[in-house]
Amino acid sequence: MDFSKSPTQEMVSEQLREYIEDNVVGETEDWDSDENFPEDVYQDLVDMGIIGTLLPEELDGQGFGIHTGGIIMEELGRGDVGLANVVHNQILGNVTLSEHGNEKHKEIAAENARGETMLSFGLTEPDHGSDAQGIETYAEKDGDEWVINGEKIAITCSQYADYNIAFCRLGDSDDFRAILVPLDADGVEVLPYHAIGTAIDGWGQVFYDDVRVPEENLVSEKNAFRIAMETFDYTRPWIGYLCIGCAQKTVDQTVDYLKDRETFGEPVATRQGPQFQIAEMETKLDLARLKCDEVSWRIENDMEETKHAAMSKWYAAEVSFETVKECTVLHGHYGYSTDSGIGQRFSDIMGNVIADGTPQILKHIIARETFGRDYVSH
């Protein structure tokens, strides 16, 4: 295994880090999903080709691999977790449309890469997050149209997206499909779903009341539950990467603070306690990054990755959350203030401990893949 960055990856990483340091770090306090979405920053990322990271060139993409995408997520996470989440969801949406959809869907994926449209991924429901097979939103065929009823919740980007990729049960069957729904269609209502962090995520609730869309909006004849599970194999390490980026930036900031801050006539950085804490953080973050690198390598080499993807997201998110928490404490009262920016990261990163599978669900997947399906409840 060779996880070293290629010249292209080095260039992408350096250019994006420079941009994030100059335009995002320290600039996010007033960002939100309503009146202060950073449209200029998002457009810059579009112009840099970030939104089309995985799309082929014929769809106005970059044609990069999963590992390069992970490197991008880490750099975005260093700047703002909410921004990273928005980009992550756009890529998730346009890849789903380009890999499984028809020509209409592929064109919308290309429009998304060009910044002309925004997408949202509609899987989670009020009573069905981890239990995705239990979703209740349903679609029924009526002539050459699909009629959709149900509710989605905690849907990233839904407040300003043009489309939702809605995962629906076919009638009362156990068969699922993904259907592209314009969010300005009759019968669709989108409401904010407020979070304690990631202010620009555009988190929302999407209600479908006899929403009619053309038959061609069906994304694929493939069971949509399987499509969703396949995407998790690369979105989970990507969430790991963005969490690591957030935590690593916080560690770097904390190291500088400990060098400058004096207690009893000496810099706090001379104290063995904080030194050991930073040493542990650096080690754990490096291990988490290596696991995400391994999963990326496995995917790009067509190897089994489900178990390892679950490991990468669980470990990286947990380690990153603990790291940001400990860094908050090392800053003392200043760390708890809004001036430090660390408190924002603390609330932002918590959401990604939950996203794409809670720790309990991820451990269940690891156990299932280790023991075999005969030894787990589902």
PyMOL commands that set and color helices and strands:
alter all, ss='L'
color gray80, all
select helices_A, chain A and resi 7-23+39-47+57-59+66-79+81-100+103-113+132-134+215-217+224-260+268-270+272-300+306-330+333-336+342-354+359-371+373-375
alter helices_A, ss='H'
color red, helices_A
select strands_A, chain A and resi 119-122+138-142+145-155+163-170+176-182+188-192+204-214+262-263+266-267
alter strands_A, ss='S'
color yellow, strands_A
deselect
rebuild
show_as cartoon
